[in-house]
């Protein structure tokens, strides 16, 4: 790819231009708006004044014209529609990187679950929205399978169309539970860190043995129950994963015939006891570059396989769809998602369940929208994270300083690991979009098609 160019027009201000042959990608860093176009028509978009047709095209793509941003639509306003419900601290595993304080008997009681269910349904009726997502988590959420079913029934009886999500380690799964989950249309992901030697290094049973066989068994039970290739997989990558990226991709794409995986890189946090598991900042760029290279290689072999974080970044550059609460428009904790603790307290996200970050409680008389708006002014979770480094970054509107929960555990204003990932991946992905658009469709499972 030719060197990135800076272009300026009185209407659009400063923009960045990525070029390859006759096609260019125009990026307005201040808004994150992008446009893939032929270089021949670029001069028409940099004129002052703009023609009506050019202005309409740029506005539709989210560009700010003459300093005026397109009117903020409802999708960007604070309105949580994704709810995490912390059901339990019980778990069959003792993963070395787990940030939760697990306890054999601590769980949500039925009375509190019913009250949280009513709080959510009252809120949905208040805002006039009956389509939401609810993730049941813990601990191991399937140790509370009856509570999950009860919550789904509460929402259903209130005419709330709730998409229920569960992420499981696979240990407590049985054929009967798998069938019930499928019949109830519950979306399910299995935590699987790769081949047995990589997985069992960190994901051990309470008894001390490895849990890989149980995770794989759970994955197959879900497939046999009817999920087929719609089962999700979440993989945690540690410093020990770095030499095995190619093997990891081949395992998921070829051995297990998955279509997509979500990779979560271990970052430093106050809750992490074994700091050697963290992927060092100097290795993050290498990890993501290797991951993208391996993904492209497997897709060029005719195997459609992708990774969720990379898919989110591709959407940012192409469709502009908000597909991630973390990577699409900066952290959306508290604005688009909230977490309910076992005691009814409400937090901005699942990584912020600390007393000082609680926004309120279901016990309060305050409705959820009012609670969110009040906390945006006073809760440290919502403090702006932009630094001088951000102001110089082309990708700042997508990131907005990175993971808020990770930043709260550090002395810095931003999550530096996200900065490194974005500075590495975005230029590489722009190059792929311009030079190999067909592979984008394969990487995204057909979600993104570039004509």
JODA-V370666 format. One record per pair of residues at least 12 apart in sequence whose C-alpha atoms are under 6 Angstrom apart, sorted by the first residue. I is the first residue (numbers start at 1). J is the second residue. If there is no record, write none. Layout:
BEGIN
I | J
I | J
END
This chain:
BEGIN
1 | 20
2 | 19
4 | 17
4 | 18
5 | 17
9 | 46
11 | 65
11 | 66
12 | 65
15 | 27
15 | 28
22 | 38
22 | 39
23 | 37
23 | 38
23 | 39
24 | 36
24 | 37
24 | 39
29 | 394
31 | 397
32 | 397
33 | 62
33 | 63
78 | 335
79 | 335
79 | 336
80 | 335
80 | 336
80 | 337
81 | 132
81 | 336
82 | 133
82 | 134
82 | 337
83 | 134
83 | 337
83 | 338
83 | 339
84 | 134
84 | 135
84 | 136
84 | 339
85 | 136
85 | 339
85 | 340
86 | 137
86 | 138
86 | 341
86 | 342
87 | 107
87 | 108
87 | 137
87 | 138
88 | 106
88 | 107
88 | 138
88 | 139
89 | 102
89 | 103
89 | 106
89 | 138
89 | 139
90 | 102
90 | 103
90 | 104
90 | 139
91 | 139
91 | 140
92 | 205
92 | 206
93 | 204
93 | 205
93 | 206
94 | 204
94 | 205
94 | 206
95 | 202
95 | 203
95 | 204
96 | 202
99 | 271
99 | 272
108 | 342
130 | 160
130 | 161
131 | 161
131 | 162
132 | 162
133 | 162
133 | 163
133 | 164
134 | 164
135 | 164
135 | 165
135 | 166
136 | 166
164 | 186
165 | 186
165 | 187
165 | 188
166 | 188
167 | 188
167 | 189
167 | 190
168 | 190
169 | 190
169 | 191
169 | 215
170 | 214
170 | 215
170 | 218
171 | 214
173 | 218
175 | 221
178 | 222
178 | 225
179 | 225
188 | 231
189 | 231
189 | 232
189 | 233
190 | 233
191 | 233
191 | 234
192 | 235
193 | 235
193 | 236
194 | 248
196 | 212
200 | 212
233 | 261
234 | 261
234 | 262
235 | 263
236 | 263
236 | 264
236 | 265
237 | 264
237 | 265
238 | 266
238 | 277
238 | 278
238 | 279
239 | 277
239 | 278
239 | 279
246 | 294
259 | 305
260 | 305
260 | 306
260 | 307
261 | 307
262 | 307
262 | 308
266 | 278
269 | 409
285 | 421
285 | 424
304 | 442
305 | 443
306 | 443
327 | 399
328 | 398
329 | 398
330 | 398
330 | 399
330 | 400
333 | 348
333 | 349
334 | 348
344 | 361
344 | 362
345 | 360
345 | 361
346 | 358
346 | 359
346 | 360
346 | 361
347 | 359
351 | 405
352 | 405
385 | 401
385 | 413
385 | 414
386 | 401
401 | 414
401 | 415
402 | 415
402 | 418
403 | 415
437 | 450
END
